[in-house]
Amino acid sequence: MRKDVQKKMNDLHETETAVQYMKVVQRVEALSADLEKEYNGKDDESCITLFVNLCEISRNLIDSTACHLKGYVKETIIYWHKILRDKLVVDFDEVLKALKWPFVSENFSLQTPSQANIQKLQLLAEYLLQIELPDESLSPVITSALLSDFPPLCLPINYLVVPLKKRFIYHFYGGRQTNRVDKPEWYFTQILSWTRDHIDFVSKWIQPVIDKLGLHHIDAKLEFMRGLVQLAVEKLHSELPNLQFDDFTFSHCIDEALGFDKELRETYSYPSTQPSILAVLTQAQVFVKWLAMEKKYAIEKMDAMLSPTAMDIFEPLITEGDELKVSSCADTFITLLQTITERYESLPQPGHRLQFLELQLDLLDDFRIRLLQLVNAEEGDVVESRIPMIANTAHYVEDVLMDWGAMLHYLGLFYYKSQLDEVVAGNPIPVMDYDGSPDFEMETETVFADTLSLFRHMRKDLLCTLSESVNREAKMRSRDYRHERWSAMVYHKDMRTLSLTPSACPMFEVLARRLHQLQKSLAKKLFTIVWRFVAQQLDVYLFEDLILENRFNDGGAIQLKYDMQRNLFPLFSQFSEKPENYFTQVKESCELLNISKGSALLLRETLLALEGATGVEDRRGQALKEVGVTNFTPQMSVDILNRRTDITVNRMVID
């Protein structure tokens, strides 16, 4: 009994399905017949209503397995869509002609059109929007892989673009004089002009119709611009085969295309998510050619700016308050890199931007090597050579790269590069934050980390060379000063009666002249590093080669103190409020050599008596601090005290 009932139920279900099937067919045939009647009666509103009912049936059948029925409904919809569309388009074109579309200038588009024409235009636009085919019924014709990125325009916008497309084809295809491969700016400018002249009209009169129907996903202005951009994409793509072998024209075309894209985005707010002219430039063959061309022209410019015979390339750029002393070649090179960045930063794919970044890193390394070659070619006086300005150049590039590394553009590239390296190494992908973007605060390096390290090392070597050159010359001029008879000098109780030791004049003259030259030629920050290094080296030299190699009577000790405190330290006082802090060994040696004999003997005996004892380091240090000595060890202090002739003689007598 159960089987019999089940069989009857199945038969009943099949019969019910067949009945419903026939009802749908009858409904479609009835709507089609009504459409025929209303179409012949020229009742557009009724036709649209009936067509919408047909589309509703199609949507209700999406999940149905009756493929033949779905096909029948789809064919019926397409049939009536073509008929209604053709009729509405004729009326739409007539209204556009009455409105004098397309406009010849922006001022013309701002004129108030006839209200009757506008109402008719909006009504026809509404009808066109209502007869849009469902997505499953669309079968767009794709003539190029590039055009697959362009979604179909809604019907009203599409037929607003058609007259402009006809004009575009007329002027920029075929044998017209306006169709020139070497003048891409002509058609780019034309599209920008059309955008400027028509977007306000589209936003004002078409967008309200779209909003009325609840189609909030459609932006009339954006769709209109996308339709015009598609014209430029098709045109540029068709011309690329003729540009591959002409570098100048190819380069010019790239420049104009990038300028066109930038103008659209900055002036008309064309979103980066929409298909653009950049899709043509990032095709594999074109992109490789573009990269090669950028590198070729960049190297040519570097050859010009760093020519060994161009002696004026290292003239500093004089600007008010400029403490970097930027060389003209550094400024030109950074401008070159910035120009390259501006050309590729709007590319949508990170992989393309990373390839341009690699080009920039290669150019930076090439520039650094060229600077080193110029350094190696220098001969003669180091201070008066181009080495100071080369150091400024390296410092300026280093400073700029540090700023760039913190920019959002390069932070993004650093993240993508790190992610790519992780994938290549087979490691897990870096953690993303809540919104799917990289957490840049976790990163401590930049894409320029390796390059910065090389420039920093180069800059340090150059500054070290300059410092050592100054000290070497000062040492050569100090030979007589070091060999003065410090143990037999006349004692002057009043320092005001003293004068600079004559043999010290050459050394101080060299120091003053060289430091002045370096102050004029080096950036402020670099000069600070150099003079401090010179001071520290000079402090070590005077201590080891003069103080520890001589003996001093009272006259020699006070003369040395006068030379240092009244001549050497003031020489550096223009760079520091307390220059003596950079001559700690010389300063404290002078203190030990000039304390009274009794204090010196007492201090020496205290230091020697406590030597080797436990728990007395604080007492020895306190004893030295009382005479102004904080950096010398007790043993070194004793050695300096032994440089005094009065203590030495006294010790010999006791022995």
Secondary structure, DSSP 4 states (H G I P E B T S, - for coil): -HHHHHHHHHHHHHHHHHHHHHHHHHHHHHHHHHHHHHHHTT-HHHHHHHHHHHHHHHHHTTT-S-HHHHHHHHHHHHHHHHHHHHHHHHHHHHHHHHTTPSPSSHHHHTSPPPHHHHHHHHHHHHHHHHTPPPGGG-----SSGGGGGSPPPPHHHHHHHHHHHHHHHHHHSTT-TT--TT-HHHHHHHHHHHHHHHHHHIIIIIHHHHHHTT-TT--HHHHHHHHHHHHHHHHHHHHHHHHTT-HHHHHHHHHHHHHHHHHHHHHH---TTS--THHHHTSHHHHHHHHHHHHHHHHHHHHHHT-TT-GGGGPBP--TT--S--BHHHHHHHHHHHHHHHHHTT-S-HHHHHHHHHHHHHHHHHHHHHHHHHHHH--S-STTSSHHHHHHHHHHHHHHHHHHHTSHHHHHHHHHHHHHHHHHHTPPPPPB-TTSSB-GGG----TTHHHHHHHHHHHHHHHHHHHHHHHHHHHHHTHHHHTS-GGGPPP-SSGGG----GGGHHHHHHHHHHHHHHHHHS-HHHHHHHHHHHHHHHHHHIIIIIITT--B-HHHHHHHHHHIIIIIHHHHHTT-S-GGGG-HHHHHHHHHHHS-HHHHHHHHHHHHHTTT-SS-HHHHHHHHHTTT--SS-HHHHHHHHTTBHHHHHHHHHH-
